[in-house]
Amino acid sequence: MNHYELTLFDNDLAEVLRRVAYGKTIPTVIGRTWDEVQAGNVTFEIEGWTIVIFNDGDSLDYIDEVTAPDGRHADFDDWSNNPKLGCDPLRRYGSMGPRESADLLNALKAATASVASTSP
């Protein structure tokens, strides 16, 4: 993905994450829940997007990889190896203020908690 394509991809991704933070869409956890992972990846499905976020001691550390519903894909290396971008979307789109970031984390944790509470 070139810089322009990655930027458009990131804008789309940022919008999905904002909708989660604002409670307009509900993520679904795939696999291990947020509380089960103290340091590692947690995978979410959100509006057809598959988003893998690194949980570092109960904090949103970085986005490890993403696949969009249309098949576009980017991972940590795409973001870190692009000198114009230099970091993953959680850092670059820090226009989400502390409240939005906290709301996003709470929504992701709530999605995993509901899975944990319905497991046998």
C-alpha distances in whole Angstrom, upper triangle without the diagonal:
4,7,8,6,6,9,10,9,11,14,15,15,17,19,20,21,23,25,25,27,29,30,29,27,28,26,27,27,26,28,29,30,30,33,33,30,31,28,26,23,24,22,22,22,22,22,20,17,18,17,18,20,22,26,27,31,31,28,25,23,19,17,16,13,13,13,13,16,14,12,9,8,8,11,13,11,8,10,13,11,10,13,13,12,14,15,14,15,19,19,17,19,22,23,25,28,30,31,28,27,30,30,27,28,31,30,27,31,33,31,31,35,35,34,36,39,39,39,42
4,6,5,6,9,10,10,12,14,15,16,18,20,21,22,24,26,27,28,30,32,30,29,30,28,30,30,29,31,32,33,32,36,36,33,33,30,28,25,27,25,25,25,24,24,23,20,21,20,21,22,24,28,29,33,32,30,26,24,21,19,18,16,16,16,16,19,17,15,12,12,11,13,14,13,9,11,13,11,9,11,11,11,13,15,15,15,19,19,17,19,22,23,25,28,30,32,29,28,31,31,28,29,33,31,30,33,35,33,34,37,38,37,39,42,42,42,45
4,6,5,6,9,10,10,12,14,15,16,18,20,21,22,24,26,26,28,30,29,28,30,28,29,30,29,31,32,33,31,35,35,32,33,30,27,25,26,25,25,25,24,24,23,20,21,20,21,22,23,27,28,31,31,28,24,23,19,18,18,16,16,17,17,20,18,17,14,13,12,14,14,13,9,9,12,11,7,9,7,8,11,13,13,13,17,17,14,16,19,20,22,25,27,29,26,25,29,29,26,28,31,30,28,32,34,32,33,36,37,37,39,42,42,42,45
4,5,5,6,9,10,11,13,14,15,17,19,20,21,23,25,26,27,29,28,27,29,27,29,30,30,32,34,34,32,36,37,34,34,32,29,27,28,26,25,25,23,23,22,20,21,20,22,23,25,28,30,33,32,29,26,25,21,19,20,18,17,17,16,19,17,17,13,14,13,16,17,16,12,12,15,14,11,13,10,10,14,15,15,14,18,18,15,16,19,20,22,25,28,29,26,25,29,29,26,28,31,30,29,32,34,32,33,37,37,37,39,42,42,42,46
4,5,5,6,9,10,11,12,14,16,17,18,20,22,23,24,26,28,26,25,26,25,27,27,27,29,31,31,30,34,34,32,33,30,28,25,25,23,23,22,21,20,19,17,18,18,20,21,23,27,29,32,31,28,24,24,20,17,18,15,14,14,13,15,13,13,9,11,10,13,15,15,11,12,15,14,12,14,12,12,15,15,14,14,17,18,16,16,20,20,22,25,28,29,26,25,28,28,25,27,30,28,27,30,32,30,31,35,35,34,37,39,39,39,43
4,5,5,6,9,10,10,12,14,15,16,18,20,21,22,24,26,25,23,25,23,24,25,25,27,28,28,27,31,31,28,29,27,24,22,22,21,20,20,19,19,18,15,16,15,17,18,20,23,25,28,28,25,21,20,16,14,14,13,11,12,12,15,14,13,9,9,8,10,12,12,8,8,12,12,9,12,10,9,12,12,11,10,14,15,12,13,17,18,19,22,25,26,23,22,25,25,22,24,27,26,24,27,29,27,28,32,33,32,34,37,37,37,41
4,5,5,6,9,10,10,12,14,15,16,19,20,21,22,24,23,23,24,23,25,26,26,29,30,29,28,31,32,30,30,28,26,23,24,22,21,21,20,20,19,16,18,17,18,19,21,24,25,29,28,25,21,20,17,15,16,15,13,14,14,17,16,16,12,12,11,13,14,14,11,10,13,14,11,12,10,8,12,12,11,9,13,13,10,11,15,15,17,20,23,24,21,20,24,24,21,23,26,25,24,27,29,28,29,32,33,33,35,37,38,38,42
4,5,5,6,9,10,11,13,14,15,17,19,20,21,23,21,21,23,22,24,25,26,28,30,29,28,32,33,30,31,29,27,24,24,22,21,20,18,17,17,15,17,16,19,20,22,25,27,30,29,26,22,22,19,16,18,16,13,14,12,14,13,14,11,12,12,15,16,17,13,13,16,17,14,16,13,12,15,15,13,11,15,16,13,13,16,16,17,21,24,25,21,21,25,24,21,24,26,24,24,27,29,27,29,32,32,32,34,37,37,37,41
4,5,5,6,9,10,11,12,14,16,17,19,20,22,20,19,20,19,21,22,22,25,26,26,25,29,29,27,28,26,24,21,20,18,17,16,15,15,14,11,13,13,15,16,19,22,24,28,26,24,20,20,16,13,14,12,10,10,8,11,11,11,8,9,8,11,13,15,12,11,15,16,14,16,14,12,15,14,12,10,13,15,13,12,16,16,17,21,23,24,20,20,23,22,19,21,24,22,21,24,26,24,25,29,29,29,31,34,34,34,38
4,5,5,6,9,10,10,12,14,15,16,18,20,19,18,19,18,20,21,22,24,25,25,23,27,28,25,26,24,22,19,19,18,17,16,15,15,15,12,14,12,14,14,17,20,22,25,24,21,17,17,13,11,13,11,10,11,10,14,14,14,11,10,9,11,12,14,11,10,13,15,13,15,13,10,13,11,9,6,10,11,9,9,12,13,14,17,19,21,17,16,20,19,16,19,22,20,19,22,24,23,24,27,28,28,30,32,33,33,37
4,5,5,6,9,10,11,13,15,15,16,19,17,17,19,18,21,22,23,26,27,26,25,28,30,28,28,27,25,22,21,20,18,18,15,15,16,13,15,14,17,17,20,22,24,27,25,22,18,19,16,14,16,15,13,14,12,14,15,16,13,13,13,15,16,18,15,13,17,18,16,17,15,12,15,14,12,9,11,13,10,9,12,12,13,16,19,20,16,16,20,19,16,19,22,20,20,23,24,23,25,28,29,29,31,33,34,35,38
4,5,5,7,9,10,11,13,15,16,17,15,14,17,16,18,20,21,24,26,25,24,27,29,27,28,27,24,21,20,18,16,15,12,12,12,10,13,12,16,16,20,22,24,27,25,23,19,20,17,14,16,14,11,11,9,11,12,13,11,12,12,15,17,19,16,15,18,20,18,20,18,15,18,16,13,10,13,15,13,11,15,14,14,18,20,21,17,17,20,19,16,19,21,19,18,22,23,21,23,26,26,26,29,31,31,32,36
4,5,5,6,9,10,11,12,14,16,14,13,15,13,16,17,18,21,22,21,20,24,25,23,24,23,21,18,17,15,13,12,10,11,11,8,10,9,12,13,16,18,21,24,22,19,15,16,13,11,13,11,8,10,8,11,12,13,11,11,11,12,14,16,14,13,16,18,17,19,18,15,16,14,11,8,10,13,12,10,13,13,13,16,18,19,15,14,17,16,13,16,18,16,15,19,20,18,20,23,24,23,26,28,28,29,33
4,5,5,6,9,10,10,12,14,14,13,15,14,17,18,20,23,23,22,20,24,26,24,24,23,21,19,18,16,15,14,12,13,14,12,13,11,14,13,16,18,20,23,21,18,14,15,13,11,14,13,11,13,12,14,16,17,15,14,13,15,15,18,16,14,17,19,18,19,17,14,16,14,11,7,8,11,10,7,10,10,9,13,15,15,12,12,15,14,11,14,17,15,15,18,20,19,20,23,24,24,27,29,29,30,34
4,5,5,6,9,10,10,12,11,11,14,14,17,19,21,24,25,23,22,25,27,26,27,26,24,21,20,18,15,14,11,11,13,12,14,13,16,16,19,21,23,25,23,20,17,19,16,15,17,16,14,14,12,14,16,17,16,16,16,18,19,21,19,17,21,23,21,23,20,17,20,17,15,11,12,14,13,10,12,11,10,14,16,16,12,13,16,14,12,15,17,15,15,19,20,18,21,23,24,24,27,29,29,30,34
4,5,5,6,9,10,11,9,8,10,10,13,15,17,20,21,20,19,23,24,23,24,24,22,19,17,15,12,11,7,8,10,8,11,10,13,14,17,19,22,24,21,19,16,18,16,13,16,14,12,12,10,12,14,16,14,15,15,17,18,21,19,18,21,23,22,24,22,19,21,18,15,12,12,15,15,12,14,14,12,16,17,16,13,13,15,13,11,14,15,13,13,16,17,15,18,20,20,21,24,25,25,27,31
4,5,5,6,9,10,10,9,10,10,13,14,17,20,20,18,16,20,22,20,21,21,19,17,15,14,11,11,9,10,13,10,12,10,12,11,15,16,18,20,18,15,12,14,13,11,14,14,12,14,13,14,17,18,17,16,15,16,17,20,19,17,20,23,22,23,22,18,19,16,13,10,9,13,13,10,11,12,9,13,14,13,10,9,12,10,7,10,12,10,10,14,15,14,16,18,19,20,22,24,25,26,30
4,5,5,6,9,9,9,11,12,15,17,20,23,23,21,19,22,24,23,24,24,23,20,18,17,15,14,11,12,15,13,15,13,16,15,18,18,21,22,19,17,14,17,15,14,18,17,15,17,15,17,19,21,19,19,19,19,20,23,22,19,22,25,24,25,23,20,21,18,15,12,11,14,14,10,11,10,8,11,12,11,8,9,11,9,8,11,13,11,12,15,16,15,18,20,21,22,24,25,26,28,32
4,5,5,6,5,6,9,10,14,16,19,22,23,20,19,22,25,24,25,25,24,21,19,17,14,13,10,10,13,13,15,14,17,16,20,20,23,24,21,19,16,19,18,17,20,19,16,17,15,16,19,20,20,20,20,21,22,25,24,22,25,28,26,28,26,23,24,21,18,15,14,17,17,14,15,14,11,14,15,14,10,12,13,10,9,12,13,10,12,15,15,14,17,19,19,20,23,24,24,26,30
4,5,5,6,5,6,7,11,13,16,19,19,17,16,19,21,20,22,22,21,18,16,14,11,11,8,10,13,12,13,12,14,14,17,17,20,21,18,16,14,17,16,15,18,17,15,17,15,16,19,21,20,20,20,20,21,24,24,22,24,27,27,28,27,23,24,21,18,15,13,17,17,14,15,15,12,14,15,13,9,10,11,8,6,9,10,7,8,11,11,10,13,15,15,17,19,20,21,23,27
4,6,8,8,9,10,14,15,19,21,21,18,16,19,22,21,22,22,21,19,17,17,14,14,12,14,17,15,16,14,16,15,17,17,19,20,16,15,13,16,16,15,19,19,17,19,18,20,23,24,23,22,21,22,22,25,24,22,24,28,27,28,26,23,24,21,18,15,12,15,16,13,13,13,9,11,11,9,6,7,8,5,4,8,8,7,9,11,12,12,15,16,17,19,21,22,23,25,29
4,6,8,10,12,16,18,21,24,24,21,19,22,25,24,25,26,25,23,20,20,17,17,13,14,18,17,19,17,20,18,21,20,23,23,20,18,17,20,20,19,22,22,20,22,20,21,24,25,24,24,24,25,25,28,27,25,28,31,29,31,29,25,27,24,21,17,16,18,19,15,15,14,11,12,13,10,7,10,11,7,8,11,11,9,12,14,13,14,17,18,18,20,23,23,24,27,30
4,6,7,10,13,16,19,22,22,19,18,20,23,23,25,26,25,22,19,18,15,15,12,13,16,16,18,17,19,18,21,20,23,24,20,19,17,21,21,20,23,22,20,21,20,20,23,25,25,25,25,25,26,30,29,27,29,32,31,33,31,28,29,26,22,19,18,21,21,18,18,17,14,15,16,13,10,12,12,8,9,11,10,7,10,13,11,11,15,16,15,17,20,20,21,24,27
4,7,10,13,17,20,23,24,21,20,23,26,26,27,28,26,24,21,19,16,14,11,11,15,15,17,17,20,20,23,23,25,26,23,22,20,23,22,21,23,22,20,20,18,18,21,23,23,24,24,25,26,30,28,27,30,32,31,33,31,28,29,26,23,20,19,22,22,19,19,18,15,17,18,16,13,15,15,12,11,14,14,10,13,16,14,13,17,18,17,19,22,22,22,25,29
4,7,10,13,16,19,20,18,18,21,23,23,25,26,24,21,18,16,12,11,7,8,11,12,14,14,17,17,20,21,24,25,21,20,18,21,21,19,21,20,17,17,16,15,19,20,21,21,22,23,24,28,26,25,28,31,30,32,30,27,28,25,22,19,18,21,22,19,20,19,17,19,19,17,14,15,16,12,11,14,13,9,11,14,12,11,14,16,15,16,19,20,20,22,26
4,7,10,13,16,17,15,15,18,20,20,22,23,21,19,15,14,10,9,7,8,11,12,13,13,15,16,19,18,22,23,19,19,17,20,20,18,20,19,17,17,16,16,20,21,21,21,22,22,24,27,27,26,28,31,31,33,32,28,29,26,22,19,18,22,23,20,21,21,18,20,20,18,15,15,15,12,10,12,11,7,8,11,9,7,11,12,11,12,15,16,16,18,22
4,7,10,13,14,12,12,15,17,17,19,20,18,15,12,10,6,6,5,8,10,10,10,10,12,12,15,15,19,20,17,17,15,18,17,15,17,16,14,14,14,14,18,19,19,19,19,19,21,24,24,23,26,28,28,31,30,26,27,23,20,18,16,20,21,19,20,21,18,20,20,18,15,15,15,13,10,11,11,8,7,10,9,6,9,11,11,11,14,15,15,17,21
4,7,10,11,10,11,14,15,16,19,19,17,14,11,8,5,5,6,9,10,10,10,10,12,13,16,16,19,20,18,18,16,19,18,16,17,16,14,15,15,15,19,19,20,19,20,20,21,25,25,24,27,29,30,32,32,28,28,25,21,20,19,23,24,22,23,24,21,23,23,22,19,18,18,16,13,13,13,10,8,10,10,6,7,10,9,8,12,13,13,14,18
4,6,7,7,8,11,12,12,15,16,14,11,7,6,4,6,9,12,12,12,10,10,10,11,13,13,17,18,15,16,15,17,17,15,15,15,14,15,16,16,20,19,20,19,19,19,20,23,24,23,25,28,29,32,31,28,28,24,20,20,18,22,24,22,23,25,22,24,23,22,20,18,18,17,14,13,13,11,8,9,10,6,6,9,9,7,10,13,12,12,16
4,7,8,10,13,12,13,16,16,14,11,8,5,6,7,10,13,12,12,9,10,10,12,14,14,18,19,17,18,17,18,17,15,15,14,13,14,15,16,19,18,19,18,18,18,19,22,23,23,25,27,29,32,32,28,28,25,21,21,20,23,25,24,25,27,25,27,26,25,23,21,21,20,17,16,17,15,12,13,13,10,9,12,12,9,11,14,14,13,16
4,6,10,12,10,10,14,15,12,10,7,7,9,11,14,17,16,15,12,12,11,13,14,14,17,18,17,18,17,19,18,16,15,15,16,16,19,19,22,21,22,20,20,19,20,23,24,25,26,28,30,33,33,30,29,26,22,23,22,25,27,26,27,29,27,29,28,27,25,23,23,22,19,17,18,17,13,13,15,12,9,12,13,10,10,14,13,12,14
4,7,8,6,7,11,12,10,9,6,8,10,13,16,19,19,17,14,13,11,12,12,11,14,15,14,16,16,17,17,16,15,16,17,18,21,22,25,23,24,22,22,20,20,23,25,25,26,28,30,33,33,30,29,25,22,23,21,24,27,26,26,29,26,28,26,26,24,22,21,21,18,16,17,16,12,12,13,12,8,11,12,9,9,13,13,11,14
4,5,5,7,10,12,11,9,7,8,9,13,15,18,19,17,15,13,12,11,12,10,13,13,11,13,14,16,16,16,16,17,18,19,21,22,26,25,25,23,22,21,21,24,26,25,26,29,31,33,33,30,29,25,22,22,20,23,25,25,24,27,24,25,23,23,21,19,18,17,15,13,13,13,9,8,10,8,5,7,9,8,7,11,12,11,14
4,5,5,8,10,9,9,6,9,10,14,15,19,20,18,15,13,11,10,10,7,10,10,8,10,10,13,14,14,15,16,17,20,21,23,26,25,25,23,22,20,19,23,24,23,24,28,29,31,31,27,26,23,20,20,17,20,23,22,22,24,21,22,20,20,18,16,14,15,13,10,10,11,8,6,9,9,6,8,11,10,10,13,15,14,17
4,5,7,10,11,11,10,13,14,17,19,23,23,22,19,17,15,13,12,9,11,9,8,11,13,15,17,17,18,20,21,23,25,27,30,29,29,26,25,23,23,26,28,27,27,30,32,34,34,31,29,25,23,23,20,23,26,25,24,27,24,24,21,21,21,18,16,17,15,12,12,13,11,8,10,11,8,8,11,11,9,12,14,14,16
4,6,9,9,10,9,12,14,17,20,23,24,22,19,17,15,14,12,10,12,11,10,13,15,16,18,18,18,19,21,23,25,27,30,29,29,26,25,23,22,25,27,27,27,30,32,34,35,31,30,26,24,24,22,24,27,27,26,29,26,27,24,24,24,21,19,20,18,15,15,16,13,11,13,13,9,10,13,11,9,13,15,13,15
4,6,6,7,7,11,13,17,19,23,23,21,18,15,12,11,9,7,8,8,8,11,12,13,14,15,14,17,19,21,24,26,29,27,27,24,22,20,19,22,24,24,24,27,29,31,32,28,26,23,20,21,19,21,24,24,24,27,24,25,23,23,22,19,18,19,17,14,15,16,13,11,14,14,11,12,15,14,12,16,18,16,19
4,6,9,10,14,16,20,22,26,26,23,20,18,14,12,9,6,6,5,7,9,11,12,14,15,15,18,21,23,26,28,31,29,29,26,24,21,19,22,25,24,23,27,29,30,31,28,26,22,20,21,19,20,24,24,23,26,24,24,22,22,22,19,18,19,18,14,16,17,14,12,16,16,13,14,18,17,15,18,21,19,22
4,7,9,13,16,20,22,25,25,22,19,16,13,11,7,5,5,6,8,9,10,10,12,13,13,16,19,22,24,27,30,28,27,23,21,18,16,19,22,21,20,23,25,27,28,25,23,19,18,19,17,18,22,23,22,25,23,24,22,23,22,19,18,20,18,15,17,19,15,14,18,18,15,17,20,19,18,21,23,22,24
4,7,10,13,17,19,23,22,19,16,13,10,8,5,5,7,9,10,11,11,10,10,11,10,13,15,18,21,24,26,24,23,20,18,15,14,17,19,19,18,21,23,25,27,23,21,18,16,18,16,18,21,22,22,25,23,24,22,24,22,19,19,20,18,15,17,18,15,14,18,17,14,17,20,18,17,21,22,21,24
4,6,10,13,16,19,18,16,12,10,6,5,4,6,9,11,11,11,10,10,9,9,8,10,12,15,18,20,23,21,20,17,15,13,12,15,17,17,17,20,22,24,25,22,20,17,15,16,15,17,20,20,20,23,22,23,22,23,21,18,18,19,16,14,16,16,13,13,16,15,13,16,18,16,17,20,21,20,23
4,7,10,13,16,16,14,10,8,6,5,6,7,10,12,11,11,10,11,11,10,9,11,12,14,17,18,21,20,20,17,16,14,14,18,19,19,20,23,24,27,27,23,22,19,16,16,15,18,20,20,20,23,21,22,21,22,19,17,17,17,14,12,14,13,10,10,13,11,9,13,15,13,13,17,18,17,20
4,7,10,13,12,10,7,6,4,6,9,10,14,16,14,14,12,14,12,10,10,9,9,11,13,15,18,17,17,14,14,13,14,17,18,18,20,23,24,27,27,23,23,19,16,16,15,18,20,20,21,23,21,23,22,22,20,18,18,18,14,13,15,14,10,12,14,11,10,14,15,13,14,18,18,17,20
4,6,10,10,8,6,5,6,8,11,12,16,18,15,15,13,15,14,11,12,11,10,11,12,13,16,16,16,15,15,15,16,19,20,19,21,24,25,27,27,24,24,20,17,16,15,19,20,19,20,22,19,22,21,21,18,16,17,16,12,12,14,11,8,11,12,9,9,13,13,12,14,17,17,17,20
4,7,6,6,5,6,9,11,15,16,20,21,19,19,16,18,16,13,14,12,10,10,10,10,14,14,15,14,15,16,18,21,20,20,23,25,26,29,28,25,25,22,18,17,17,20,21,20,22,23,20,23,23,22,19,18,19,17,14,15,16,13,10,13,14,10,11,15,14,13,16,18,17,18,21
4,5,5,7,7,11,12,16,17,21,23,20,19,16,18,17,14,15,13,11,10,10,10,13,14,15,15,16,17,19,22,21,20,23,26,25,28,27,24,25,22,18,16,16,19,20,18,20,20,18,21,21,20,17,16,18,15,12,14,15,11,10,14,14,11,13,16,15,15,18,20,19,20,24
4,6,9,10,14,16,20,21,24,26,24,23,20,22,20,17,18,16,12,11,9,8,11,13,14,15,17,19,21,24,22,22,25,27,27,29,28,25,26,24,20,18,18,22,22,19,22,22,20,23,24,22,19,19,20,18,15,17,18,14,14,17,17,14,16,19,18,17,21,22,21,23,26
4,7,10,13,16,19,21,25,27,25,24,21,22,20,16,17,14,11,9,7,5,9,10,12,13,15,17,20,22,21,21,24,26,26,29,28,25,26,23,20,18,19,23,22,21,23,24,22,25,26,25,22,21,23,21,17,19,20,17,16,19,19,15,17,20,19,18,21,23,22,23,26
4,6,10,12,16,18,22,24,22,21,18,19,16,13,13,11,7,6,5,5,9,9,10,10,12,13,16,19,17,18,21,22,22,25,24,21,22,20,16,14,16,19,19,18,20,21,19,23,24,23,20,19,21,19,16,17,19,16,14,17,18,15,16,20,19,18,21,24,23,23,27
4,7,10,13,16,19,22,20,19,16,17,14,11,11,8,6,5,7,8,11,10,11,9,11,11,14,17,16,17,19,21,22,25,24,21,22,19,15,14,15,19,19,18,21,22,20,23,24,24,20,19,21,19,16,16,18,16,13,16,17,14,15,18,18,17,19,22,22,21,25
4,6,10,12,16,18,17,15,12,13,11,7,8,6,5,7,8,11,14,13,12,10,10,10,12,15,15,14,17,19,20,23,22,19,19,16,12,11,12,15,16,15,17,19,17,20,21,21,18,16,18,17,13,13,16,14,11,14,16,13,14,17,18,17,19,22,22,22,25
4,7,9,13,16,15,14,11,11,9,6,5,5,6,9,12,14,17,15,14,11,11,9,10,13,14,14,16,18,19,22,22,19,18,15,12,12,12,15,17,16,18,20,19,21,21,21,19,16,18,18,14,13,16,15,11,14,16,14,13,17,18,17,18,21,22,21,25
4,6,9,12,11,10,7,7,6,4,6,7,9,12,14,17,20,18,17,14,13,11,10,14,15,14,15,18,19,22,22,18,17,14,10,11,10,12,15,15,15,18,16,18,18,19,16,13,15,15,12,11,14,13,10,12,15,14,13,16,18,17,18,21,22,22,25
4,6,9,9,8,6,6,5,6,6,9,12,15,18,21,23,21,20,17,15,12,10,14,16,15,15,18,20,22,22,19,17,14,11,13,11,13,16,16,16,20,18,19,18,20,18,14,15,17,14,12,15,15,12,13,16,16,14,17,20,18,19,22,24,23,26
4,6,6,6,5,6,8,9,10,13,15,18,21,23,26,24,23,20,18,16,14,18,19,18,18,22,23,25,25,22,20,16,14,15,12,14,18,18,17,20,18,19,17,18,17,14,14,15,13,10,13,14,11,10,14,14,12,15,18,17,17,20,22,21,24
4,6,5,7,6,9,11,12,15,18,21,24,27,29,27,26,23,20,17,15,18,21,19,18,22,23,25,26,22,20,17,15,16,14,15,18,19,18,21,19,19,17,19,18,15,15,17,15,12,15,16,14,13,17,17,16,17,21,20,19,22,25,24,27
4,6,9,9,12,15,16,19,21,24,27,29,32,31,29,26,24,21,19,22,24,23,22,25,27,28,29,26,23,20,18,19,16,17,21,21,20,23,21,20,18,19,19,16,15,17,16,12,14,17,14,13,16,17,15,16,20,20,18,21,24,23,26
4,7,9,12,14,16,18,20,23,25,27,30,29,28,25,24,21,19,23,25,23,23,26,28,29,29,26,24,20,18,18,15,17,20,20,18,21,18,18,15,16,16,13,11,14,12,9,10,13,11,9,13,14,12,13,17,17,16,18,21,21,24
4,6,9,12,14,17,18,22,23,26,29,28,26,24,21,19,17,20,22,20,20,23,24,25,26,22,20,17,15,15,12,13,17,16,15,18,15,15,12,14,14,10,9,12,11,7,10,13,11,10,14,15,14,15,19,19,19,21,24,24,27
4,6,8,11,13,15,18,20,23,25,24,23,20,18,16,14,18,19,16,17,21,21,23,23,19,18,14,12,11,8,10,13,13,12,15,13,14,12,13,12,8,9,11,9,7,10,12,10,10,14,15,14,16,19,19,19,22,24,24,28
4,7,9,13,15,18,20,24,26,24,22,19,17,14,12,15,16,14,14,18,19,20,20,17,15,11,10,11,8,9,13,13,12,16,15,15,14,16,15,11,13,15,12,11,14,15,13,14,18,18,17,19,22,22,22,25,27,27,30
4,6,9,11,15,17,21,22,21,19,16,13,10,8,12,13,11,11,15,16,17,18,14,12,9,6,8,6,8,11,12,12,15,14,16,15,17,16,12,14,16,13,12,16,16,14,15,19,18,18,20,23,22,23,26,28,27,31
4,6,8,11,13,17,19,17,15,12,10,8,7,10,11,10,11,14,15,17,17,14,13,9,6,7,7,9,11,12,13,16,15,17,17,19,16,13,16,17,13,13,16,16,13,15,18,17,17,20,22,21,22,25,26,26,30
4,7,11,14,17,19,16,15,11,9,6,5,8,10,9,11,13,15,17,18,15,14,11,8,10,10,12,14,15,16,19,19,21,21,22,20,17,19,20,16,16,19,18,15,17,20,19,18,21,23,22,23,26,27,26,29
4,7,10,13,15,13,11,7,6,4,6,9,9,10,12,14,15,18,18,15,15,12,9,10,12,14,15,16,18,20,19,22,23,24,21,18,21,21,17,17,20,19,16,18,21,19,18,22,23,22,23,27,27,26,29
4,6,10,11,10,8,6,5,6,9,12,11,11,14,16,16,19,19,16,16,14,11,10,12,15,15,15,18,20,19,22,23,23,20,18,21,20,16,17,20,18,15,18,20,18,18,22,23,21,23,26,26,26,29
4,7,8,6,6,4,7,9,12,14,13,14,17,18,18,22,21,18,19,17,14,13,15,18,18,18,21,22,21,25,26,26,23,21,23,23,19,20,22,20,17,21,22,19,20,23,24,22,24,27,27,26,30
4,5,5,5,6,9,12,15,17,15,15,19,20,19,23,22,19,21,19,15,14,16,19,19,18,21,21,21,24,26,26,22,21,24,22,19,20,23,20,18,21,22,20,21,24,24,23,26,28,27,28,31
4,5,7,9,12,15,18,20,18,19,23,24,23,26,25,23,24,22,19,18,19,23,22,21,24,24,23,27,28,28,24,24,26,24,20,22,24,21,19,23,23,20,21,25,24,23,26,28,27,27,30
4,6,9,12,16,19,20,18,19,23,23,22,26,24,22,24,23,20,19,21,24,23,22,25,26,25,29,30,30,26,26,29,27,23,25,27,24,23,26,27,24,25,29,28,26,30,32,31,31,34
4,6,10,13,17,18,15,17,21,21,20,24,23,21,23,21,19,18,21,23,22,22,25,26,26,29,31,31,27,26,29,27,24,25,28,25,23,26,27,24,25,28,28,26,29,32,30,30,33
4,7,11,14,15,12,14,17,17,17,20,19,17,19,18,16,15,18,20,19,19,22,23,23,27,29,29,26,24,27,26,23,24,27,24,22,26,27,24,25,29,29,27,30,33,32,32,35
4,7,11,11,9,11,15,15,15,18,18,16,17,16,13,13,16,18,18,18,21,23,22,26,27,28,25,23,26,25,22,23,25,23,21,24,26,23,23,27,28,26,28,31,31,30,34
4,7,8,6,8,11,11,12,15,15,13,13,12,10,11,13,15,15,16,19,21,21,24,25,26,23,21,24,24,20,21,24,23,20,23,26,23,23,27,28,27,29,32,32,31,34
4,5,5,7,9,10,11,15,16,13,12,11,8,10,13,14,14,16,18,21,21,23,24,26,23,20,23,24,20,20,23,22,19,22,25,23,22,26,27,26,27,30,31,30,33
4,5,5,6,8,10,13,14,11,10,8,6,10,11,12,13,15,17,20,20,22,23,25,22,19,22,23,20,19,23,22,20,22,25,23,23,26,28,27,28,31,32,31,34
4,5,5,6,8,11,13,11,10,9,9,12,14,14,15,17,19,22,23,25,26,28,26,23,26,27,23,23,27,26,23,26,29,27,26,30,32,30,31,35,35,34,37
4,6,5,6,10,11,9,9,9,9,11,14,14,14,16,18,21,22,24,26,28,25,23,26,26,23,23,27,26,24,26,29,27,27,31,32,31,32,36,36,35,39
4,6,5,8,9,6,6,5,5,8,11,11,10,13,15,17,18,21,22,25,22,20,23,24,21,21,25,24,22,25,28,26,26,30,31,30,32,35,36,35,39
4,6,7,9,7,5,5,7,10,12,11,11,14,16,19,20,22,23,26,24,21,24,26,23,23,26,26,24,26,29,28,28,31,33,32,33,36,37,37,40
4,6,9,8,7,8,10,13,16,15,14,17,19,22,23,26,27,29,27,25,28,29,26,26,30,30,27,29,33,31,31,34,36,35,36,39,40,39,42
4,5,5,6,8,10,12,15,14,12,16,18,20,22,24,26,28,26,24,27,29,26,26,30,30,27,30,33,32,32,35,37,36,37,40,41,41,44
4,5,5,9,12,14,16,14,13,16,18,20,22,24,26,29,27,25,28,30,27,28,31,31,29,32,35,34,34,37,39,38,40,43,44,43,47
4,6,9,12,13,15,13,11,14,16,17,20,22,24,27,25,23,27,28,26,27,30,30,29,32,34,33,34,37,39,38,40,43,43,43,47
4,6,8,9,12,10,8,11,13,15,17,19,21,24,22,20,24,25,22,23,27,26,25,28,30,30,30,33,35,34,36,39,40,40,43
4,7,10,12,9,8,12,13,16,18,20,21,24,22,20,23,25,22,23,26,27,25,27,30,29,30,33,35,34,35,38,39,39,43
4,7,8,6,6,10,11,14,15,17,18,21,19,17,20,21,19,19,23,23,21,23,26,26,26,29,31,30,31,34,36,36,39
4,6,6,6,9,10,13,14,16,17,19,17,14,18,19,16,16,20,20,18,20,23,22,23,26,27,27,28,31,32,32,36
4,5,5,5,8,10,11,14,15,17,14,12,16,16,13,15,18,18,16,19,22,21,22,25,26,26,28,30,31,32,35
4,6,6,6,9,9,11,12,14,11,9,12,13,11,11,15,15,14,16,19,19,19,22,24,24,25,28,29,30,33
4,6,5,9,9,11,12,15,13,11,14,16,14,14,18,18,17,19,22,22,23,25,27,28,29,31,33,33,37
4,5,8,10,12,14,16,14,13,16,18,15,17,20,20,19,22,24,24,25,28,30,30,31,34,35,36,39
4,5,6,9,12,14,11,10,14,15,13,15,18,18,17,20,22,22,24,26,28,28,30,32,33,34,38
4,5,6,9,11,9,8,12,13,12,14,17,17,17,19,22,22,23,26,27,28,30,32,33,34,38
4,6,9,11,9,9,13,14,13,15,18,18,19,21,23,23,25,27,28,30,31,33,35,36,40
4,7,8,5,6,9,10,9,12,14,14,15,18,19,20,22,24,25,26,28,29,31,33,36
4,5,5,6,9,10,11,12,14,15,17,18,20,21,23,24,26,28,29,30,32,34,37
4,6,5,6,8,10,10,12,14,15,16,18,20,21,22,24,26,27,28,30,32,35
4,5,5,6,9,10,10,12,14,15,16,18,20,21,22,25,25,26,29,30,34
4,5,5,6,9,10,10,12,14,15,16,18,20,21,23,24,25,27,29,33
4,5,5,6,9,10,11,12,14,15,17,18,20,22,23,24,26,28,31
4,5,5,6,9,10,10,12,14,15,16,18,20,21,22,24,26,29
4,5,5,6,9,10,10,12,14,15,16,19,20,21,23,25,28
4,5,5,6,9,10,11,13,14,16,17,19,20,22,23,27
4,5,5,6,9,10,11,12,14,16,17,18,20,22,25
4,5,5,6,9,10,10,12,14,15,16,18,20,24
4,5,5,6,9,10,11,13,14,15,17,19,22
4,5,5,7,9,10,11,13,15,16,17,21
4,5,5,6,9,10,10,12,14,16,19
4,5,5,6,9,10,10,12,14,18
4,5,5,7,9,10,11,13,17
4,5,5,6,9,10,11,14
4,5,5,6,9,10,13
4,5,5,6,9,12
4,5,5,6,10
4,6,5,9
4,6,8
4,6
4
